[in-house]
Amino acid sequence: MLKLFLAFGLAFEIPIATMLLVKAGVADVKSLKSKRPYVFLGCFVVGMLVTPPDMISQTLLAVPMWLLFEAGLIGARFLGPPRGSDTAAEEAAADNTENAKTNGVDDSDSETHDIQEFDLYASITDPSEPQSPKDADTDIGPEPPKSGA
C-alpha cells in the first residue's frame, strides 16, 4: 500500500516537473509534444512496474500520469521563455523597432533600459538622463526640524 501511495504522489508531481524542464531551458514545449507517444508508453510501463499485477490498477495510474503530463504542457505554455534566453528580448526589440518605423519615430540612437527581472536596486529613472537640481535636493524621509522659534 505504501508503494501505491508513493507512486500516486510522485505522479502528481509530473506537471511541476514538466514546467520546470521548460522554464529551465532543458526542453521546450515543441520537443515534449513530439515525444508524446513515448511518454504515453512510459506511463503504462511505470504503471505496470509499480502497481499490483492487474490491468485496472495499471490503467488507474497510467491515465492520470499521461493527463498530468498534458496539463504540464499546457501550463508550460503560459510560463514564457526559459530563463536566460535572449529570444524574448530580441522579439521585444524587433517589435519596438517595427512600431517606431510605423509611427515615424527614429529610435536608432536611443537606448532602452528595460528591467527584465524584479530588482530591488534598479534605478527608477533612466541613468543616461541628467538629473535636475530639484531632483538632487529631494530626499526620501522626514524633513529635519527647523531651528529657532
N, C-alpha and C positions, 0 to 999 in steps of 0.2 A: 504494500500500500504506500509506503514511503517513496518507493521508486516512481510510482504513478504521480504522486504529488509533486515530486521534483521535476518530472518530465513536463507536466502541465504548467508548472510555474515557470520553467525555462521557455516553454512555447510562447507564453505571453510576453516575453522579452524580445521576440522577433521584430516587431515594428520599431522598437527603440534601436536595436542593433542595425537594422536596415537604414534608418535615418542617420545614425551616427556614421555609418560607412559612407553615405553620400556626402554628408557635411564635412567629413574629414578629407574627402577627395580620393578615397581608396577606390570607390566605384561611382559610377553615375547611373542615373535612372534608366537611361537608354540601354546600357550594358546589362543591368539587372533584369530589364524586361526581356532581353534576348535570351536570358538563362532561365526563363520560366519553366520550360519542360523539365530541366534538371532539378529545379527547386521542388517541383511537384513530385517527382520521383523520389527525391531525397526525403521529403516529408513522410512518404509512405515507408521508406526504408527505416527511418528513425522510429516511426510508429510500430513497425514490425519488431524492432530490436528492444524497445523499451516496454511495450505493453505485454500483457499475457497473450498466450498463443491463440488468439481468436480474431477473426476478421472485423468484428464490430468494434472492439477496443482499438484496434489499429486505425480504423476509419475515424473513430471519435477523437483521435489525437491528430491524425494527418490532415484532415479537412480544416480544422481551426488553424493549424500551423500554416497551411497554404493561404487561407484567407487573411491571417495576420501579416504574412509576407506582402500580400497585395495592399493591405492597409498601410504598411510601412512605405511602399512605393508611392501611394497617394500622398502620404504625409511628407515624404521627401521632396515632392514637387513644390511644396509650399515653403520649404526651408531656404531656398535661394541657392546661389552658387556656393561651392565649397570655400572654406576659409583659406585665404591666401591666393585665390585665383584672380587673375587680372582681367578676366573676361567681362565681369560686371563693370569695372572701371572703364575699360575700353568702350563698351557699349554706351555707357553714360556720356563719355567724351564725344563719341560719334553722334549721339543724339543732340548734345549741346551745340556741336558744330553745325549739324543739319538745321536745327532750329534757328541758330544765328543767321545762317545763309538765307533761310526763308523769310526772316524778319528784316533782312537788310542790315544787320549789325555785323561789323567786322570785329571778331573776338580773338584774333590771332595773337595779339600782343599781351593780352591779359592772362594771368594765371588764376586758376581756380584753386581754392583751398577748402576742399571738402573734408569733413570729418567722417571717416569711414566706419569707425567704431566708437563706442562710448568711451570718452576720455575725460577724466575729471580735470585734467590740467590743460585742456585745449583752450586756446585764446578765444575770446568772444568776438573780437574784431579782427579784421584782416591785418596781418603783421606788415604788409607792404604799404599800407596807408599811413601817412604821417598823423601823429596824434595832435589834436588841437590843444592849446594851453588850458582850455576849460576842462577837457577830459583828464589832463595830467593832474589838475588840482583836486579833482573829486576823489574822495576816499570812501571806502566802504566801512561803515561803522558809525558810532555816535560822534557828534561834534564835541570837541573839547570845551569845557566851561570857560566862559569869558571872565577875565579877571577884572576886578573893580565892581563898584556898586551901581 
